């Protein structure tokens, strides 16, 4: 069950060409793409739980918020394009991993055709 910063960070860093840093101090861990330095996940503690901000398609974000009470409009981010996932054990790990992967894809360097 993904409930800690370490567990969530491990999932994020398993994606190709990623790294983590703490540009906002020790309280916030961000995970970025090496190729463009864009953030795709932000981990922090709030209200006794670890939270993770992830980029999301606006329509999908609304659906996720309707399915899981642990998915809320993003804390300190654009509420249309970002969500917060509260890692409180009420969400399936596979769904958390799917949201991480979608955020990773949405923030990846755009391929030129």
C-alpha positions in Angstrom: 0.0 0.0 0.0 1.5 3.4 -1.1 1.2 5.6 2.0 4.6 7.1 2.6 6.7 9.6 0.8 9.4 6.9 0.3 6.9 4.4 -1.3 5.5 7.1 -3.6 8.9 8.4 -4.5 10.1 4.8 -5.4 7.2 4.5 -7.9 8.0 7.8 -9.4 11.7 7.1 -9.7 11.0 3.8 -11.5 9.9 5.8 -14.5 12.7 6.4 -17.1 15.0 9.4 -16.8 13.6 10.9 -13.6 15.1 12.5 -10.5 14.0 14.1 -7.3 15.0 17.3 -5.6 13.8 19.7 -2.9 13.8 23.2 -4.4 11.3 24.5 -1.9 13.0 23.2 1.3 12.9 19.9 3.1 9.1 19.7 3.4 8.5 19.3 -0.4 10.0 16.6 -2.6 9.5 17.1 -6.3 10.1 14.5 -9.1 11.2 15.7 -12.5 12.0 14.6 -16.0 15.7 14.7 -16.7 15.2 15.8 -20.3 13.2 18.9 -19.6 13.3 19.4 -15.8 9.5 19.6 -15.7 7.9 18.5 -12.4 5.4 15.6 -12.7 5.0 14.8 -8.9 5.2 16.8 -5.7 5.2 15.1 -2.3 4.5 16.8 1.0 2.9 16.2 4.3 -0.4 17.8 5.2 -3.1 17.1 7.8 -1.3 14.0 9.0 -1.0 12.3 5.6 1.4 12.4 2.7 -0.1 14.2 -0.3 1.1 14.0 -3.9 0.3 16.7 -6.5 0.1 15.2 -10.1 -0.8 16.7 -13.4 -4.0 15.4 -14.9 -6.2 15.9 -17.9 -9.1 18.2 -16.7 -11.8 15.7 -17.7 -10.0 12.8 -16.1 -9.3 14.8 -13.0 -13.0 15.4 -12.5 -13.7 11.7 -12.9 -11.0 10.7 -10.4 -12.3 13.2 -7.9 -15.8 11.7 -8.2 -14.6 8.2 -7.7 -12.1 8.7 -4.8 -12.5 11.1 -1.9 -8.7 10.9 -1.6 -8.4 12.8 -4.9 -9.0 16.5 -4.5 -8.2 19.8 -6.3 -4.4 20.3 -6.1 -3.0 22.0 -3.1 -1.0 25.2 -4.1 -1.4 24.4 -7.8 -3.7 25.1 -10.8 -6.9 23.3 -9.8 -7.9 22.6 -13.4 -4.7 20.8 -14.5 -3.4 19.4 -11.2 -4.8 17.1 -8.6 -3.7 16.1 -5.1 -3.8 12.5 -4.1 -4.0 11.9 -0.4 -2.0 8.8 0.4 -4.4 7.7 3.2 -4.7 4.0 2.2 -8.2 4.5 0.7 -7.0 4.3 -2.9 -5.8 1.3 -4.8 -2.1 1.2 -5.5 -2.7 0.5 -9.2 -4.8 3.6 -9.5 -2.1 5.7 -7.8 0.5 4.3 -10.2 -1.8 5.0 -13.1 -2.1 8.6 -12.0 1.6 9.0 -11.6 2.2 7.5 -15.1 -0.4 9.9 -16.6 1.3 12.9 -15.0 4.6 11.7 -16.2 3.3 11.4 -19.8 1.5 14.8 -19.6 4.7 16.6 -18.6 7.2 14.7 -20.9 9.1 16.5 -23.6 6.8 16.8 -26.6 7.9 14.7 -29.6 8.3 16.6 -32.9 6.9 15.0 -36.0 
